[in-house]
Amino acid sequence: MAKITSSSTAEYFAKNLQQVGFSSPFKAVLTTLKEAVDNSLDACEDAGISPKLFVSIKKVGSGSSKNTDLVEIVVDDNGPGLEADDLPKVFGEYLASSKFGRGRCSRGQQGIGISAATTWAQLTNAAGVKVTSKTTRMKKAVQGTVDVDIKGNKGLFKNKTSVDWDRDHGLRVEFRIDGRIQLNGDGGILTYLEGTTLVNPHLSLSYELLEDPPVVVESVSDEIPHVPPSTLPHPHTMKLGEFMTHAALFGKMPLNNFLKKGFSRISDAVIKDMVKKGMPKDLVSKPLTAISEANFKKIYQILQEVELMAPTTRSVLTVGEEGLSKSIQRLGEVDFFSVVTRRPKICDFKPVVVEVAIARFLNRGGGEEKESPVQLLRFANRVPLQFDKGACAITRSVESVNWRSYGLNQQKSSLPTGPYVFAVSVTSPFIKFKNASKETIDGSDELVEEIRRALMQAGQKLSRHIRAESKAADLERKLQHIEKFGPILVEGLVRIVNASKAREQRAEEGLQKLLGRDTDTAEEALKEAEEKLKVLKAKEKELLGDEDAASAEDEESGFPAMKKSTKKVAKKATKKTTKKVAAKTTKKAASPSKKSPARKK
Amino acid sequence: MAKFKVRHSKKDIPQEAKKLCESMLSDLEKAKRPVLHAVKCSLDNSIYDPKVGFLTPGDKVVKTELNVSSVQKMARTVFMLEILLGNLKSGATNTKRELYYVSKGLVRSNPTLKPLDFDDQPESDAIIDFIGDMLEVYREEMNCFANDRGGQTYSQNLVVTETLAEGEQAVVDLSTLGTTPFQPKNKPQQFKVKSKKGKVDFCLVIESEGTANTLVANGMHKRHNCIIIGAQGVPSNGVRGWCKTLQDQLNVPMYFYGDLDAYTLQNIFRTLKAGSAASLIRNSDFSAPEVRFLGVLPEDVKKYDLLCYNVSEKDSSEARSLKKAKDALQNDPFFQDKKNKRLADILRWLVKEKKRCEQQAVFSVDPKDPQILEKIIVEKIKSGSYV
């Protein structure tokens, strides 16, 4: 008989790193970056600090394995820092986390990711992670290398030294790993950084990628998101084993007190109801330690039968329409956008908030991308999801919406096409992922429906922009028709009836008059669409905090540039495209990109 | 070139066209919108009077008023009208395809006409049809002729006299042509036809050109005093006009023999007998109202135990055909008229039974008898087994 041995958690993960996002050299780089950034952001939020992050990713040599580079990943933050004793736990020990099972909407949940990154560095480059940390209590920063003791699932802090650091608190991690760098595309590093920027309006980020010039993205919000504390568990979300383990934490407490203090949504009335449904009365005030397993099962079963209020939604947080609206401007020059933050909702007994931002950019997409599917950015608890798009509940929801009714092109049951960016964020303390690497959300019909509703609301707002645009295009088309066909028609008629030059002149003038009237009608339709859009734009400007600009435009009836130009076009039947004018107008309305090629630090 | 006339019409097309253009120009001078009216050529504007025998247009007209959306169509109409008037003046003729290329050539030689350029032939065809419907003239009257598909004719008792453009007459005795068929070309109305001896007993129009050839190869036209014509599917204008000419000039009983399916009844037989909705203004000269449906009839399927195919609604083309048959029963005035009740009954039978039987299925009745089709046809004519 084979010998039964037990392994440490670290051993398991060291052999199965593909399960936590290290399945290819490309993914290894992205996952390492992601884990480090997630930790920095969570730490800053917990400490009430506006995060200022610096990220650098560079090739520093050849990797030890075939077809890989040695990639250096640096993430530097102004967070609270970690005490020297905590550094090996955080970076070198699996399942050592301040967040595990707390039922909060934090990015990290289990305490696996960053230790896995250290393991990958150790396995591929024979050295763990170099860390520099300083808390406000420390006079000097502590620096050293953390390795994972794979056999014992322990972190080892090596080469520990004290160093001077130009800040009160912060943390800097430097990984050197075998990997490959992919900047663009669904699994690209830029896509990750842009996504993170989008859902974290309070984040100031500067980054240097490969040999590209440094980029600084300023924060657009001073508000540091407050991650709400977890709420008491709801009895309907627990299994029998969990229920009993939970009871063990409450010692000798009588059952009725345990039910009321240990769970949400249980009151005396509920307990009475449980008795009515068959729970023996004598159990109500019995200490938990005196209740038999069989009785626990009975109590649990009755508890599942009683009707309870849905769990509270207070434990979820949102980025908010204002934050999203401002943040989206940081991704590039926005042509137009639409944001929706749904009210928290209970799906499968778990509180969930869905937020959607849809934008069309002036400097992204277009041309050949008109026929390509939209860029879909998915987020779970404000972390970009970049792989296995097809299996995700968010993708399923986007595909199930009929985008044609909002003016977008779409093949049946697929992503719509066009130069748009769709960002869908799902926030919940209990997101159900399909795998440990948290790449796809496993969606119930309830969750998919909630995401659909958010998308449809955003679609409705978007369609106002698109309609105004199509009216402008219609006007443009009509103007072109006048120019193209009018003279040819008159000339043809003149030739057939052999008419004089004077008649030809009169007919041409008459034709211009007639078609000018049609243009006026088209202009009216355009104006009407613009009026509707104006209301929406004013709201958007309010969200962006640009109220002065909004009211100034209101006074000038919304779209002065477009109005003036189209009239001019109508009169002279010139070839100026109203679309371009519209683009200019919206360009003016949207705040300029805050990207600049100078590193702030 | 001498002018050929499809019908006796008092219409002076160049004059009518100029009048129309004059009115459009005059409207434009007054900054008034010119409006063009054309007969609406569609089933919902088709009237079937059994006494008339073919589909005629109702009161509906297509009104095209000049605006930014219709300015392209109007400019193209005037452009094509100019080409057609030029042809009428010089006596030149063209097919629609040729007119498409003529217009392309003109655009190429004059860059200011570039916006009028047709992307493909259906675009120029639509404009030619619109001009015909607007002036209420046949395209043939505007020297625009269709190709010569179908109509191969065999007979031992038919003489065709054609008056040529130069005024000479060409006389064709079909009995002298051997196995070569006579084909009526695209201007059948210019023929004078007569029998060589006595009256022709019947004229048989076969849907399949190949089956018509088989009957001739087996000597049916020698054994019977008849005319055999191959329709080659949906009858072209030439075939329709030719049947009309034969019917009018010879007063000969005419029978159609083809598949028993919805497509044959609706698209082939109805077009031959009463014309089509798309050609409402021309049906009087392009249909043979006396033609009878000889088969295949549902009763033949039973009587001769003919092999049938099941029509599957899963097959998109067959499902479409069934749907069209149901629509025809509800909307087509030809099938709705009580005179054609028996034809409508056949359509109902096809919809209900979801079966189709091909004209060649008769060869399964006696596989060893090559003349079986001829025998059955003659028997059916004699016994009055037709609709």
Chai-1 contact restraints between the chains, C-beta under 6 A:
chainA,res_idxA,chainB,res_idxB,connection_type,confidence,min_distance_angstrom,max_distance_angstrom,comment,restraint_id
A,K478,B,V68,contact,1.0,0.0,6.0,A-B,restraint_1
A,H481,B,V68,contact,1.0,0.0,6.0,A-B,restraint_2
A,H481,B,V71,contact,1.0,0.0,6.0,A-B,restraint_3
A,K484,B,P115,contact,1.0,0.0,6.0,A-B,restraint_4
A,F485,B,V71,contact,1.0,0.0,6.0,A-B,restraint_5
A,F485,B,Q72,contact,1.0,0.0,6.0,A-B,restraint_6
A,F485,B,A75,contact,1.0,0.0,6.0,A-B,restraint_7
A,F485,B,P115,contact,1.0,0.0,6.0,A-B,restraint_8
A,I488,B,A75,contact,1.0,0.0,6.0,A-B,restraint_9
A,L489,B,M74,contact,1.0,0.0,6.0,A-B,restraint_10
A,L489,B,A75,contact,1.0,0.0,6.0,A-B,restraint_11
A,L489,B,V78,contact,1.0,0.0,6.0,A-B,restraint_12
A,G492,B,V78,contact,1.0,0.0,6.0,A-B,restraint_13
A,G492,B,F79,contact,1.0,0.0,6.0,A-B,restraint_14
A,G492,B,E82,contact,1.0,0.0,6.0,A-B,restraint_15
A,L493,B,C21,contact,1.0,0.0,6.0,A-B,restraint_16
A,L493,B,M24,contact,1.0,0.0,6.0,A-B,restraint_17
A,L493,B,L25,contact,1.0,0.0,6.0,A-B,restraint_18
A,L493,B,V78,contact,1.0,0.0,6.0,A-B,restraint_19
A,I496,B,C21,contact,1.0,0.0,6.0,A-B,restraint_20
A,I496,B,E82,contact,1.0,0.0,6.0,A-B,restraint_21
A,V497,B,K18,contact,1.0,0.0,6.0,A-B,restraint_22
A,V497,B,C21,contact,1.0,0.0,6.0,A-B,restraint_23
A,V497,B,E22,contact,1.0,0.0,6.0,A-B,restraint_24
A,V497,B,L25,contact,1.0,0.0,6.0,A-B,restraint_25
A,R506,B,E29,contact,1.0,0.0,6.0,A-B,restraint_26
A,A507,B,L25,contact,1.0,0.0,6.0,A-B,restraint_27
A,A507,B,L28,contact,1.0,0.0,6.0,A-B,restraint_28
A,A507,B,E29,contact,1.0,0.0,6.0,A-B,restraint_29
A,G510,B,L28,contact,1.0,0.0,6.0,A-B,restraint_30
A,G510,B,E29,contact,1.0,0.0,6.0,A-B,restraint_31
A,G510,B,A31,contact,1.0,0.0,6.0,A-B,restraint_32
A,L511,B,L28,contact,1.0,0.0,6.0,A-B,restraint_33
A,K513,B,A31,contact,1.0,0.0,6.0,A-B,restraint_34
A,L514,B,A31,contact,1.0,0.0,6.0,A-B,restraint_35
A,L514,B,R33,contact,1.0,0.0,6.0,A-B,restraint_36
A,L515,B,V68,contact,1.0,0.0,6.0,A-B,restraint_37
A,D518,B,N67,contact,1.0,0.0,6.0,A-B,restraint_38
A,D518,B,V68,contact,1.0,0.0,6.0,A-B,restraint_39
